[in-house]
Amino acid sequence: MSNRALKAFRAVAELGVALLAACNRLRLTDRLNPFVVGVHEPMREELSLKSPAVSGTIPPGLDGLYLKMGANPVRQTTRGHDWFLGDGMVHGLAIEAGRALWYRNRWIGSRKAAAALGRTAAPGPRRGGNDTVNTNVVGIGGRVFAVVEAGSFPVELSRSLEEQRYNPFDGTLAGSYTGHPHHDPLTGETHAIAYDGRIWDSVRHVVLSPTGRVVRDVPVAVEHGPCIHDCAITARFAIVLDLPVTFSFKALLAGYRFPFRWNPGHGARVGLLPRQGRGADILWCEVEPCFVFHVANAYAYDDADGRVILDVVVYDTVFSAAAGGFDGPGKLERWTIDPATRRVARRVLDATPQEFPRIDERRFGQRHRILYTVGVPADGNTQLAGATQLYRHDLETGERRVHEFGHDRIPGEFIFVPERPGAGEDEGWLVGFVIDTARDTTDFAILDARSFEAPPVAMIHLGHRIPPGFHGNWFPALAPGERADDGALGIGANPDS
């Protein structure tokens, strides 16, 4: 069969599957998804707030931009909806010289979201029909990109959030990307493991140069279409997590829009792919069945055996029910990957339910000592009731310290920001959003990482609730001569000021 005929056949088959899935979707329970109600209820408008109020003192030198992404459906969700698939919304907060300059939130201009909002979609090339981008905001090559896994090209954002454009890294990205690219602070490269729900027999190691152009896109053979949300690197390897959540044709035909489910017939393994190697060079190491959404870090162990340390948040199972969903909370583990035995030894560091592991990312791919996580409810409560803590893990002493925000105050993912160039691993600030569920508002909290249990040194008060969302990062103010969209420090001046 010619390539042309094969493409035509596939298009017809996919249309038939889509029609059958749409029919079966009508049989699903017509109830609101738990991640669009209560604390997760989407925002309904875009705001531009000047000079939000501040309690305490914003540390001098903490100049820059905090950006966070999440799923924020424009319209009411329908049968088969999943939290991971909602329209993307980015939230931004600019800080300069001890002042909070502005807060803004903007929908990503996908075709679907733009049509619902009655506006023109963001310009730029698309990859396929689904151009939703909703997972993370990252800095690559001096620019800001909103990213998502297994689907759309990234969206480049201005630092003011007033402009956006779909941009496959200046035309160098040929396929899907990831919601969790990782910057190597030693080489300046950005690494990703990308998968595609329509391609079941391979995933890709994608490497961007320091200027943000694809310089490596290498396929790695897999089976069953595994869902690979995150990855890690060491000086020698890119680490591939091939775990038992795979594409489910049954879930797709049943009408569920996120067709990935727990697959007990899919082996669990971790791949060590040489950073300059071919897909055939990967070394697979078996691990007990489990799933990992998020990686804290990896590095080479100091021994002659070439062992690798990988710190992760681990779930025993996920998406095992017909409708998907979380089966139970995750716990913090350290994995020791032994290429000699091709086995992975798992050790629980902290069984307390937690997620969103982050480190001082100047150490990504290198040995780290301090690791931060966010508490989650032990009972799987989707409203996050009682999840009011941040954790600080000292991986040398085993000590865990707790920052308690207090009753009805729910923190999201927190980011470490070094106090200065050359600062130590905990010399800096932890920043992130905290929802006050009693008042239905949000604060941006700034903690001194060295006084972790102490009250925040500053809180920037926003008079509305920002849904918990997914991931974000800190973008330091640009130095003179660096790429900037607007604003003297590359932060983005308020157009109304």
PLY file of the C-alpha trace (Angstrom):
ply
format ascii 1.0
element vertex 497
property float x
property float y
property float z
element edge 496
property int vertex1
property int vertex2
end_header
0.00 0.00 0.00
1.40 3.42 -0.95
2.00 6.09 1.71
-0.82 8.12 0.21
-3.27 5.24 0.43
-2.09 4.39 3.93
-2.70 7.96 5.09
-6.16 7.95 3.55
-7.01 4.62 5.19
-5.79 5.87 8.55
-7.82 9.06 8.26
-10.99 7.10 7.53
-10.30 4.67 10.41
-9.67 7.52 12.83
-12.89 9.21 11.77
-14.80 5.99 12.40
-13.25 5.57 15.83
-14.05 9.20 16.68
-17.69 8.76 15.68
-18.05 5.58 17.73
-16.38 7.24 20.73
-18.73 10.22 20.43
-21.75 7.93 20.43
-20.52 5.99 23.46
-19.71 9.25 25.24
-23.43 9.94 25.42
-23.78 6.85 27.64
-21.31 8.11 30.23
-22.53 9.59 33.50
-23.48 13.23 33.04
-21.82 14.78 36.09
-19.33 17.53 36.60
-15.73 16.44 36.70
-14.39 16.83 40.29
-11.58 19.03 38.96
-13.89 21.80 37.71
-15.82 22.41 40.94
-14.99 23.90 44.33
-11.35 24.84 44.68
-10.79 23.84 41.04
-13.64 25.90 39.59
-12.26 27.69 36.52
-11.76 31.43 36.36
-14.28 33.04 34.04
-12.47 36.22 33.02
-9.05 37.62 32.26
-7.79 40.20 34.77
-5.11 42.88 34.74
-4.39 44.05 38.29
-1.95 46.87 39.00
0.12 47.02 42.20
-1.56 44.28 44.26
-1.29 44.72 48.03
1.72 43.32 49.89
2.13 42.21 53.50
5.68 42.01 54.83
8.76 42.91 52.81
9.59 41.53 49.37
13.31 40.62 49.47
15.57 43.05 47.61
16.85 41.54 44.40
13.85 39.25 43.95
13.10 40.87 40.60
11.35 38.90 37.93
8.23 37.14 36.86
6.37 34.15 38.28
4.34 32.27 35.68
2.08 29.28 36.28
-0.17 27.20 34.02
-3.25 25.10 34.49
-6.33 23.69 32.80
-9.13 26.26 32.88
-12.03 25.25 30.60
-13.67 28.17 28.83
-17.01 26.39 28.56
-18.75 24.01 30.91
-17.25 20.55 30.55
-19.12 17.66 28.96
-19.20 13.89 29.39
-15.82 12.18 29.30
-13.89 15.31 30.26
-10.58 14.92 32.08
-8.69 17.42 34.26
-5.61 17.13 32.06
-7.43 18.31 28.93
-8.96 21.68 29.85
-8.15 24.90 27.99
-4.85 26.38 29.14
-4.62 29.53 31.25
-1.39 31.20 32.31
-1.11 33.37 35.44
1.64 35.94 35.81
2.93 38.08 38.67
5.68 40.67 38.13
7.95 41.88 40.95
10.54 44.65 40.81
12.52 46.57 43.44
10.47 45.28 46.36
7.12 46.04 44.69
4.45 43.89 43.13
3.92 45.49 39.71
1.03 43.51 38.27
-0.93 40.30 38.07
-2.46 39.02 34.81
-4.14 35.85 33.65
-4.64 34.93 30.01
-6.13 31.98 28.18
-3.92 30.29 25.64
-5.40 31.15 22.26
-6.18 27.69 20.92
-8.75 27.47 18.16
-11.36 25.99 20.52
-10.80 28.48 23.32
-10.69 31.44 20.93
-13.94 30.38 19.29
-15.65 30.13 22.68
-14.32 33.56 23.64
-15.27 35.14 20.34
-11.75 36.19 19.42
-9.05 35.36 16.90
-6.90 32.34 17.71
-3.20 32.83 18.43
-1.11 32.82 15.24
1.49 30.24 14.32
1.63 26.69 12.95
-0.43 23.90 14.47
0.30 20.22 14.84
-2.89 18.30 14.18
-6.34 19.27 15.35
-5.78 19.54 19.10
-3.86 22.72 19.93
-4.64 22.87 23.66
-1.58 23.83 25.74
-2.10 23.81 29.50
0.67 22.17 31.55
3.80 24.23 32.22
5.56 27.53 31.50
9.31 27.22 30.94
12.25 29.33 29.88
14.11 28.09 26.79
16.73 30.04 24.86
15.92 33.30 26.65
12.24 33.03 25.75
9.05 31.93 27.53
7.11 28.90 26.29
3.87 27.30 27.40
4.12 23.55 26.84
2.05 20.38 26.92
2.79 16.70 26.38
1.75 14.37 23.57
0.01 16.94 21.42
0.38 20.56 20.44
3.42 22.57 19.49
4.55 24.95 22.28
3.24 28.51 22.52
5.74 31.34 22.87
4.58 34.07 25.26
5.70 37.64 25.69
6.80 38.43 29.22
3.87 40.81 29.47
1.49 37.91 28.59
-0.16 40.19 26.03
1.23 38.36 22.99
1.42 34.68 22.15
2.28 32.58 19.13
2.45 28.84 18.43
6.12 28.19 17.81
7.74 24.77 17.20
11.09 26.18 18.28
11.53 28.26 15.14
10.41 25.40 12.91
12.86 22.81 14.28
10.37 20.65 16.25
8.87 17.97 14.02
6.58 16.14 16.45
4.99 16.34 19.88
6.75 17.76 22.92
6.45 17.44 26.71
5.09 19.29 29.72
8.37 18.68 31.58
11.48 19.70 29.66
14.62 19.97 31.81
17.44 22.46 31.44
20.99 21.20 31.96
22.76 24.04 33.81
26.19 22.70 32.77
25.64 22.51 29.00
22.72 24.90 28.49
20.79 22.20 26.64
17.14 21.38 27.34
16.15 17.69 27.36
12.75 16.06 26.96
11.20 12.65 26.47
8.20 13.13 24.18
5.39 10.71 23.37
2.35 10.85 21.11
-0.97 9.14 21.77
-1.24 8.25 18.07
2.21 6.60 17.95
2.36 3.51 20.17
5.71 1.95 19.24
8.17 4.74 20.01
8.94 7.78 22.13
11.56 10.44 21.39
14.55 12.03 23.10
14.38 15.69 22.07
17.28 18.04 22.84
17.25 21.80 22.37
20.42 23.87 22.01
21.05 26.79 24.41
19.43 29.04 21.79
16.24 26.95 21.78
16.48 24.98 18.53
16.11 21.20 18.20
19.51 19.56 17.73
18.53 15.96 18.54
15.29 14.04 17.98
15.96 10.32 18.45
13.26 7.64 18.57
13.31 4.94 21.25
11.34 1.74 20.68
8.54 0.95 23.18
5.26 -1.00 23.20
1.60 -0.19 23.90
1.99 3.62 23.80
3.22 4.48 27.32
2.31 7.76 29.00
5.61 9.43 30.00
4.89 12.64 31.89
8.40 13.48 33.08
12.05 12.49 32.64
15.49 13.16 34.11
19.10 13.53 33.03
22.56 12.84 34.38
25.89 13.84 32.86
25.79 10.65 30.75
22.15 9.67 30.34
18.65 10.77 29.54
16.32 8.71 31.74
13.16 7.22 30.23
10.33 6.07 32.52
8.44 3.30 30.70
5.78 2.40 33.27
2.40 0.59 33.16
0.12 3.46 32.11
-0.46 3.06 28.38
-2.84 4.03 25.63
-6.20 2.28 26.10
-8.25 1.69 22.97
-11.04 0.47 25.22
-11.16 3.77 27.12
-11.06 5.71 23.86
-13.97 3.78 22.35
-15.93 4.16 25.61
-15.84 7.92 25.09
-13.23 9.02 27.61
-11.18 11.93 26.31
-7.99 10.96 28.17
-7.48 7.37 26.92
-4.62 6.20 29.13
-5.15 3.51 31.77
-3.21 1.24 34.10
-1.98 -1.73 32.07
-0.84 -4.73 34.18
0.38 -6.43 31.01
2.94 -3.70 30.36
6.26 -4.20 32.10
7.79 -1.48 34.28
11.29 -0.37 33.39
13.67 2.59 33.48
15.84 3.33 30.48
19.34 4.80 30.55
19.79 6.39 27.14
23.28 7.75 26.38
22.80 11.43 25.71
24.46 11.17 22.32
23.40 7.57 21.62
20.90 5.94 19.31
17.61 4.49 20.51
19.10 1.00 20.24
21.78 1.98 22.77
19.32 2.38 25.63
19.90 0.15 28.66
16.59 -1.00 30.19
16.45 -1.77 33.94
13.44 -3.49 35.48
11.48 -1.94 38.36
8.46 -3.12 40.31
5.19 -1.97 38.70
4.24 1.58 39.73
3.82 5.00 38.16
5.67 8.32 38.37
4.28 11.66 37.30
7.10 13.84 38.60
10.86 13.57 39.00
12.87 15.65 41.45
16.32 14.93 40.03
18.84 12.28 39.04
22.61 12.01 39.23
25.40 9.44 38.90
26.32 7.63 42.11
29.94 7.88 43.25
31.01 4.28 42.62
32.68 2.22 39.93
29.44 0.43 38.99
27.91 3.41 37.23
24.77 3.39 39.37
22.28 6.25 39.04
20.18 7.87 41.79
16.66 8.99 40.88
14.34 10.77 43.34
10.66 10.54 42.41
7.10 10.64 43.75
5.64 7.17 43.22
2.09 5.81 42.93
1.33 2.11 43.39
-1.25 2.38 40.58
-3.13 5.15 38.75
-6.03 5.21 36.28
-6.97 1.60 37.05
-10.74 2.27 37.06
-12.72 2.37 33.84
-13.23 6.12 34.24
-9.58 6.76 35.12
-8.69 8.96 38.08
-6.18 8.66 40.89
-6.16 5.43 42.90
-4.27 6.79 45.92
-1.65 9.38 46.85
2.03 9.28 45.99
5.03 8.88 48.28
8.62 10.08 47.98
11.10 7.39 46.94
14.76 7.09 45.99
15.52 4.70 43.18
18.99 3.25 42.63
19.39 2.16 39.01
22.10 -0.47 38.57
23.18 -0.93 34.93
25.23 -4.02 35.88
22.23 -6.00 37.18
19.67 -4.09 35.10
17.51 -3.68 38.17
16.09 -0.73 40.08
16.09 -0.79 43.88
13.31 1.27 45.46
13.55 2.87 48.90
10.80 4.94 50.51
12.16 8.24 51.80
8.84 9.50 53.11
5.50 7.70 52.91
3.54 10.87 53.72
1.25 11.73 50.76
2.96 14.45 48.69
3.61 15.68 45.17
5.37 18.31 42.99
8.99 17.59 43.98
11.39 20.46 43.23
15.05 21.17 43.93
17.46 24.04 43.40
17.52 23.50 39.65
21.05 24.84 39.28
21.84 21.28 40.41
19.69 19.43 37.91
21.54 16.32 36.73
24.02 16.69 39.60
24.05 15.61 43.25
21.47 17.47 45.36
20.77 17.50 49.07
17.55 19.50 49.59
14.21 18.55 48.06
10.84 20.31 48.46
7.37 18.79 48.05
3.73 19.75 48.63
1.39 17.79 50.89
-1.71 16.14 49.40
-4.73 14.56 51.14
-4.22 10.99 52.29
-7.84 10.16 51.45
-7.61 11.38 47.85
-9.94 14.31 48.50
-10.07 16.18 45.20
-10.80 19.46 47.00
-7.37 19.16 48.71
-8.95 19.62 52.15
-6.28 19.48 54.86
-3.36 19.66 52.40
-1.87 22.75 54.02
1.83 21.83 54.25
5.07 22.15 52.37
7.88 19.69 53.13
11.63 20.20 53.09
13.66 16.98 52.87
17.34 16.90 53.79
18.49 13.83 51.89
21.80 13.57 53.76
20.42 13.63 57.30
16.95 12.26 56.54
15.37 15.22 58.35
11.96 16.42 57.18
10.85 19.92 58.07
7.29 21.19 57.66
5.92 24.59 56.76
2.30 24.79 57.88
0.23 27.46 56.15
-2.73 26.94 58.45
-6.35 25.88 58.27
-8.08 26.41 54.90
-4.86 27.50 53.16
-3.77 25.22 50.31
-0.34 25.67 48.71
0.46 24.66 45.16
3.85 23.81 43.69
6.63 25.98 45.17
9.78 27.03 43.31
13.26 27.65 44.77
14.87 30.95 43.71
18.56 31.44 44.62
19.28 34.59 46.58
22.26 35.48 44.38
24.66 33.86 41.91
26.81 31.35 43.76
24.32 31.03 46.65
24.18 27.74 48.55
21.54 25.10 47.96
19.12 26.55 50.50
20.22 30.20 50.33
17.23 31.72 48.67
13.47 31.91 48.52
10.57 29.56 47.99
7.71 31.12 46.05
4.25 29.97 45.04
0.51 30.50 45.20
-1.54 29.66 48.30
-5.34 29.44 48.09
-7.41 30.70 51.02
-10.49 28.52 50.67
-12.41 30.37 53.41
-12.10 33.71 51.58
-11.89 32.28 48.05
-8.74 34.32 47.39
-5.10 33.61 46.57
-1.81 34.88 47.99
1.66 34.68 46.48
3.87 33.56 49.37
7.61 34.20 49.67
9.41 31.98 52.20
13.02 32.19 53.37
14.33 28.70 52.57
16.76 28.90 55.51
13.91 29.59 57.95
11.54 27.11 56.40
9.04 26.83 59.25
8.83 30.60 59.81
5.95 32.72 58.46
6.40 34.04 54.93
8.62 37.11 54.67
6.06 38.58 52.27
2.61 37.83 50.87
1.19 39.42 47.73
-2.58 39.45 48.01
-4.82 38.71 45.05
-8.54 39.19 45.61
-9.64 36.11 43.68
-9.03 32.37 43.72
-6.53 30.96 41.24
-7.29 27.24 40.70
-4.47 24.93 41.86
-3.50 24.18 38.26
-0.32 22.38 37.31
3.18 23.86 37.00
5.08 27.12 36.96
8.50 28.68 37.19
10.37 31.82 38.17
11.81 33.99 35.41
14.48 36.40 36.68
14.46 39.94 35.33
16.50 40.12 32.17
19.94 41.67 32.24
20.68 44.58 29.86
21.18 43.30 26.33
19.15 40.11 26.80
16.02 39.38 24.77
13.01 41.23 26.16
9.52 41.98 24.90
8.91 45.09 26.94
9.80 46.72 30.23
13.19 48.02 31.30
14.00 44.79 33.14
12.30 42.55 30.63
9.45 42.00 33.09
6.72 43.67 31.07
5.36 47.09 31.86
1.66 47.48 32.60
0.10 48.85 29.42
-2.34 50.88 31.55
0.32 52.57 33.65
0 1
1 2
2 3
3 4
4 5
5 6
6 7
7 8
8 9
9 10
10 11
11 12
12 13
13 14
14 15
15 16
16 17
17 18
18 19
19 20
20 21
21 22
22 23
23 24
24 25
25 26
26 27
27 28
28 29
29 30
30 31
31 32
32 33
33 34
34 35
35 36
36 37
37 38
38 39
39 40
40 41
41 42
42 43
43 44
44 45
45 46
46 47
47 48
48 49
49 50
50 51
51 52
52 53
53 54
54 55
55 56
56 57
57 58
58 59
59 60
60 61
61 62
62 63
63 64
64 65
65 66
66 67
67 68
68 69
69 70
70 71
71 72
72 73
73 74
74 75
75 76
76 77
77 78
78 79
79 80
80 81
81 82
82 83
83 84
84 85
85 86
86 87
87 88
88 89
89 90
90 91
91 92
92 93
93 94
94 95
95 96
96 97
97 98
98 99
99 100
100 101
101 102
102 103
103 104
104 105
105 106
106 107
107 108
108 109
109 110
110 111
111 112
112 113
113 114
114 115
115 116
116 117
117 118
118 119
119 120
120 121
121 122
122 123
123 124
124 125
125 126
126 127
127 128
128 129
129 130
130 131
131 132
132 133
133 134
134 135
135 136
136 137
137 138
138 139
139 140
140 141
141 142
142 143
143 144
144 145
145 146
146 147
147 148
148 149
149 150
150 151
151 152
152 153
153 154
154 155
155 156
156 157
157 158
158 159
159 160
160 161
161 162
162 163
163 164
164 165
165 166
166 167
167 168
168 169
169 170
170 171
171 172
172 173
173 174
174 175
175 176
176 177
177 178
178 179
179 180
180 181
181 182
182 183
183 184
184 185
185 186
186 187
187 188
188 189
189 190
190 191
191 192
192 193
193 194
194 195
195 196
196 197
197 198
198 199
199 200
200 201
201 202
202 203
203 204
204 205
205 206
206 207
207 208
208 209
209 210
210 211
211 212
212 213
213 214
214 215
215 216
216 217
217 218
218 219
219 220
220 221
221 222
222 223
223 224
224 225
225 226
226 227
227 228
228 229
229 230
230 231
231 232
232 233
233 234
234 235
235 236
236 237
237 238
238 239
239 240
240 241
241 242
242 243
243 244
244 245
245 246
246 247
247 248
248 249
249 250
250 251
251 252
252 253
253 254
254 255
255 256
256 257
257 258
258 259
259 260
260 261
261 262
262 263
263 264
264 265
265 266
266 267
267 268
268 269
269 270
270 271
271 272
272 273
273 274
274 275
275 276
276 277
277 278
278 279
279 280
280 281
281 282
282 283
283 284
284 285
285 286
286 287
287 288
288 289
289 290
290 291
291 292
292 293
293 294
294 295
295 296
296 297
297 298
298 299
299 300
300 301
301 302
302 303
303 304
304 305
305 306
306 307
307 308
308 309
309 310
310 311
311 312
312 313
313 314
314 315
315 316
316 317
317 318
318 319
319 320
320 321
321 322
322 323
323 324
324 325
325 326
326 327
327 328
328 329
329 330
330 331
331 332
332 333
333 334
334 335
335 336
336 337
337 338
338 339
339 340
340 341
341 342
342 343
343 344
344 345
345 346
346 347
347 348
348 349
349 350
350 351
351 352
352 353
353 354
354 355
355 356
356 357
357 358
358 359
359 360
360 361
361 362
362 363
363 364
364 365
365 366
366 367
367 368
368 369
369 370
370 371
371 372
372 373
373 374
374 375
375 376
376 377
377 378
378 379
379 380
380 381
381 382
382 383
383 384
384 385
385 386
386 387
387 388
388 389
389 390
390 391
391 392
392 393
393 394
394 395
395 396
396 397
397 398
398 399
399 400
400 401
401 402
402 403
403 404
404 405
405 406
406 407
407 408
408 409
409 410
410 411
411 412
412 413
413 414
414 415
415 416
416 417
417 418
418 419
419 420
420 421
421 422
422 423
423 424
424 425
425 426
426 427
427 428
428 429
429 430
430 431
431 432
432 433
433 434
434 435
435 436
436 437
437 438
438 439
439 440
440 441
441 442
442 443
443 444
444 445
445 446
446 447
447 448
448 449
449 450
450 451
451 452
452 453
453 454
454 455
455 456
456 457
457 458
458 459
459 460
460 461
461 462
462 463
463 464
464 465
465 466
466 467
467 468
468 469
469 470
470 471
471 472
472 473
473 474
474 475
475 476
476 477
477 478
478 479
479 480
480 481
481 482
482 483
483 484
484 485
485 486
486 487
487 488
488 489
489 490
490 491
491 492
492 493
493 494
494 495
495 496
